[in-house]
């Protein structure tokens, strides 16, 4: 797959090395001293399209001023047949390179040739990666926090896939433990109150008091009447928990599917307990001397692994803690299922846990070797409407859940806005998300795509179609607006590489917003309809390339690219 930006950098390195060889042979520069140098894209295009620092890094070993080295290299640089038309010395010793028409033309050819595959890179080389995200307790509706984690995890998985990794998406169903017990007790209390009266049944301490619990209890009563008032509490809670978890899991699947998220695996926590895998994992640590007993509980010597505190693995009542289950679960990912890399998308409240857990997983007895879990920690979300903080749905009057949010502003706005920088707090303006103007970033990007589709459709009605890029004269795309737009198109493969490296899917948002901005500027200053045939066709190919790349970028975020708006 083409990466013309990276190809240009590599070509500059070759040009400079060949120039040094020629300069050394001519006696202009001493032999054997030129070091590797960096090739960067200057912030100001006035300083060239690429800038090489080889002369600066070579100053000490060559024993010469960088400016003199740069002059000799530029003088001996052979640019014929390359992507460059000019090499200039600047500043303290940089060599600035100007791109030729050849490069701009090849970018457009690559987009057309690769189609929907454009932008793919192979940094992952097929490495097997799991991205686990959302993983909410199946005790109630999906929350706004789940909404942010959902799109960050899903987009990251899409980015990693385009970066050459073999990616699986997983939802970890927390269907065991204290929260599930509380769920069963809460449903039971709500159900018995319908039969015996509000004052006759006390609600469990720290139980679930939401309307969804009352609604579920009412469903049970409507279907079975008072039948479950006459069975043992154990049987009643077991049944309520069993059908409640199944019901809520199905609802989560439905709402996430509406949100555009499909998981490869819904992994059950209870399966780890039933298989004995949790106990086996704790035994591994115990046999290795990693645990100790205190007050009847089993503790992990986590401080010996670099953490700031020890952790309880099994309580005095014999119940394994969530920490022990987490260790078993991650061991299962690496050892039993063979993932090379495991990425967890967690909320900001898990930051300390992530640090301690990362230390735990270095224990040699767990058998991970150099493998370790990686954590994408996302910050909190605050919904606002104007100057008002939003906590409830206007439609239902209840706490705002994911499905309510999708009803109000739609999937595209939700996904685009939530796929923002995970390291910063997000203030999500609901009014902005539904505006149809350039202030709304998702509208701004989608409008660019629709604008191009409309242009192509109108020209087609006049008998003009988008020609193959190799048929146009790329030299006609000579304005700064056109060149900057093509350079932005060429940058997609590198954005995907960097987003996968940094686990930052929000780079795709920033990239496609900038692409749309450059297109709107181009469209406002570079006429297409009414131009001479050769220029019209060249600009039409450029516009079509932008259309393709916007669609690819939005597809990674899970946002539609409409033809009309």
Buried (B, 14 or more C-beta within 10 A) or exposed (E): BBBBBBBBBEBBBEBBBBBBBBBBEEEBBBEEBBEEBEBEBBEEEEBBBBBBBBBBBBBEEBEBEBBBBBBBBBBBBEBEEBBBBBBBBBBEBBBBBBBBBBBBBBBBBBBBBBEEEBBBBEBBEEBBBBBBBBBBBBBBBBBBBBBBBBBBBBBBBBBBBBBBBBBBBBBBBBBBBEBBBBBBBBBBBBBBBBBEEEEEBEBBEEBBEBEBBBEBBEBBBEEEEEEBBEEEEEEBBEBBBEBBBEEBBEBBBEBBEEBBBEBEBBBBBBBBBEEEBBBEBBEBBBEEEBBEEEEEBBBBBBEEBEBEEBBBBBBEEEBBBBBBBBBBBBBBBBBEBEBBBBBBBBBEEBEEBBBBBBBBBEBEBBEBEEBBBBBBBBBBBEBBBEEEEBEEBEEEEBBBBBBBBBBBBBBBBBBBBBBBBBEEEBEBBBEBBEEEEEEBBBBBBBBBBBBBBEBBEEBEEEEBEBBEBEEBEBEBBEEEBBBBBBBBBBBBBBBBBBBBEEBBBBBBBBBBBBBBBBBBBBBEEBEBEEBEEEBBBBBBBBBBBBBBBBBBBBBBBBBBBEEEE
